[in-house]
């Protein structure tokens, strides 16, 4: 029988006329990383805050482990580590002093404290920086310290709200390496992110838009089940190429992704031939060929088809 550590049942939250979270249903398997993925305003933070019992839902409920978020919110707080978008580190305290402060907050015994702090400093590669004030740390180091403060009481469940926003790519990779290690040690992780490359590292993802899950599956399944073709165009005038492509009825969508122009079509051969003819003499095209869809391609298309 499948074991679920986090279960969300019809969770709903409104702010005035705006439905931030709309009848949400999610089940997160034990010892996995679940990614809640979506643009700003999708409802990710509101979902997180309800799971941590910081916001009361208008309807529905959720369970973390064996605890109900409505009836046993104090017990839940003992078992979770919650890292909001702006985690409150004390900038005028050193790395070590921040960890000691959170040891007090979580009532870690003095006997355990020294060993626990030393292992967390080593785990997060902060041992050499333990004397620095938190305000002197880089963005990536601050996030690793924030995570370490959340791990001081050895939580079974980690809830991380966009933990790598504003962090450079190298620090992001290091942060995810730590998450993978925590999963191997038995922690269940529920993480929200706007980054599709991070979403692809999760065991399962829920693509969220306007408070609803529009797709939930293993990242590779979501990509493999995409039933359209994508042509990637590189030219000296990608913006002109986009406008030209969107004039054609057989083009379902065209958008910039990285340095290329992605054009979504049903009939690959027909579209390739017609687009070459269309671009000829108008722009210089260095390459036009099919490319495998990414999670970002799939998500962009799902959101745009919903708008249509």
N, C-alpha and C positions, 0 to 999 in steps of 0.2 A: 504493500500500500504506500502511495506517495505521501511523503511528509512535507507539510507546508509550515514555514516559520512565520510568514506574514500573510494574512488573509483580509482582503478588503471587500466589504459587502455593500453595494448600492450607496456608496459614500457621496453625499451631496452637500455643497456649501454655496450659499448665495450672499452677495453683498449688494443690497438694494435690488435693482433690476438685473444685475449681472450675475449669471451662474458661473462661478469660478471653477467648481468641480461638479460634474454632471453624472450622477448615478454610476460611480466608478466601481469596477469589479476587477480585482487583481489577486492572484495567488502566487506567492514567491516560495520556491522550493528551498528546503534546508540546505545550508552551506553553498549557496550560489550568490552571484552578483546579478541583481535585477536593475536594469537601467530604465529610468523614466525619462523619455527623450521628447523635447519639443521646444518651440520658440518661446520668447518672452510672452507672458500673459496666458500660457497654455493651461496653468493651474498646478504646476509642479510644486511650488513653494507652499501653496494652500494645502495640498495633499500631505506634504511632509509635516506641516504644523499640526494637522489633525491627527496624524499617526502618533505624534509625540505628546498628544493631549494638551497642546498649547492653544488650539482652536476647537470649539465644540461644533460638530457637524449639524446641519439642519435636519438631515435624515441619514439613515444607514449607519453602519458601524465598521469596526475593524478589530482584528485580533493579532497581537504580536506574541508569539509563543502561545502560552495558555491564557494570556491576559487580555481582557476586553478593554479597549481604549476609553470607553465611557464609564465602566464600573470599577476598573482597577488601575486608574491612571498613575497613582503613586507607586505601585509595584512595578509598572512598566518602566518608569524612570530609572529604577535600579538596574535594569537589564539592558538599557539601550545607551548608545553613544550617539548624540545628535549634534551635527555640525551645520549650523545655519550658514547662509551666504556670507554673513559678516560675524564670524566667531569672535567673541570678546577676549582677546589676549590683553594682558596688562603690559603696555609698552614700556613702562618705567621699571618693570621687573625683568630679570635675566631669564633665559630659557629655563635654567634650573629652578629659579624661584617660581616661575609660572607652574611648573610641574608639581612643585611642593605645595603651592596654593590649591591646585585642583585635587591633590591627595587629601588635603584637609576637608575640602568641600565634599568629597566622596567618602570621607571617614576611613581612609586606608590606615591600617595600624602602623605604628612607627617601625615595627619589626619588618613588615612587608615593604614599606615605602622605599627604602634605600635601594633594595634589589630591583624593585619594579621600575623605579626611575632610571636606574642604570641600564636596564634591558631595553627600555623605550628609547633612550638616547642613542643606544647602539643600533636598534632596529630602524630608527628614522635618520641615521647618519648625522646626528646633531651633537654627539659627544664633544667634538672639538669646538663647538659653538656654544657650549652650555653657559659660558661666562658672559655672552653678549646680551644686551638689552633686546627685548622682543622688537622694539621699534627699529633696531639696526639690521634686522634680518631681511633677506630678499623675500619676494612674494612666495616663492616655492618653499622656502624654509619656514615661513610663517604658517603655511598650510600644513606642513609636516608637524610643526609644534602643536597646532590646533588639534590635529588628529591624535597626536600623542596624549594631549590633555584629556581627550575623549576616551582613550584606551586605558587610562590609569586604573579604572575599576573593573577591567576585563569584561566589557559588555558582550553579550551573546549576539546582539543585533546592532548594526551600524546604519544610521540614517544620515546621508550626506547630501546636502542641498547645493548643487553646482560647486563642488569643492575646488575646482581648478580654474574658475573664472579669473582672468587677469594674471595667470601664471604662464611662464614661458614654456615652449614645447618640451624641452629637456626635463624641466621640473615636473611637468605633467606626466611624463613617462615614468619618472622615479616614483611619483605619488601612486600611480597605478600598479607599479611593481609591489609596493607595500600592500595595496588592496588585495592583490593576488595571493600574497603570503598570508594575509589574515584569513582569506577564504580557505586556504589549505589548513590553517589551524582550527577551522570549525566555525568561523564567524559568518553570519548571513548578512549580506550588504544590500541596502536599497539606496541607490544613488541617482540623483537627477543631473542631467547634463544637456547643454545645447549643442555639444560637439559630437558629430556623427562618428568620428574616428574613435572616440571613447565608447560610444554606444556599441560599436562592433566588437569591443573587448568584453562586453557583458555576456553572461550565459543566456540571458533572455532580455528582451526589451519590450517596452510598451510605448508606441508612438502616440503622443498626446497632443491634441489640438482642441482649443475651446472647451477645456474641461472634460473631454471624453478621450477614451483610448480608441484610436482608429485602426490600430493593428498591434497584435501582441504575438510574439513568436521568438524563436532562436534567430539571431541576425541573418545567418546564412539562408534560412528558409524564407525570410522576408525578401531577400535579394533574389533568390532562385525562382520564387513564384511571381516575380514581376513579368508581366506578359507583353511588354512593349520592347522595341529595339531603340537603342540610343546611338546616334551618330555623333562623333566628336569632331569638330571642325577647328582647325588652327588657320588663321588668316591674318593679314596685316590690318584688317578692319572687322574685328569680331562683332562690334555693335551694329555695323551696317549689315553684316551677314545675318545677324539675328532678325533684324527688321525685314530683310528679304525673305528669310525662311518663314516667318510668321504670316506672310501674305499667302502662303500656299495652304490649300484645304487639307492636304495629306499630312501636314505637320501639326502634331497635337500640342506641342509646346517647344519652346527654345529659351534657354537661359544660360548665363555665364556660370561656369564652375571651374575654379582655379584659373588657369590661363586659357582654357579651351571653351568652346561654345558647344553645349549639349543640345541636340535636337531629337525630340521624341517622335517616333513614327511607328506605324503598324507594318507597312510593307517596306522592308529594308532595301531590296534591290531597286524597286521603283523609285523610292525617295532618293537614294544615292545618285541615280542617273539624272533625275530631274533637278536636284539641287546643284549638281555640277554644271548643268546647262544654265541654270538661273544665275549662278555666281560668275560664270565665264564672262570676261571682259568688264565686269563691274568691280570685282575685288580680286586680289591675289591670294589664292588658297594654297597653303603649303601642305595641308593634309586633311583628308575627309575619310574617316573609316569608323566601323562599328567599335564601340567600347563596352565592356561589361558594366552593368549598372552598379552603383554603390548604394549604400543605405541612404545616403543623402539624396540621390536621384529618386529613389522610391518614395522617400518622405515628401520631397518637393512635389512630386506628381500626385500623391494622395491628397495633400493639402489643396493643391490647385484644382483637382477634380471635385473636391468638396465645395470649393468656392463656386465652381461652374454649376 
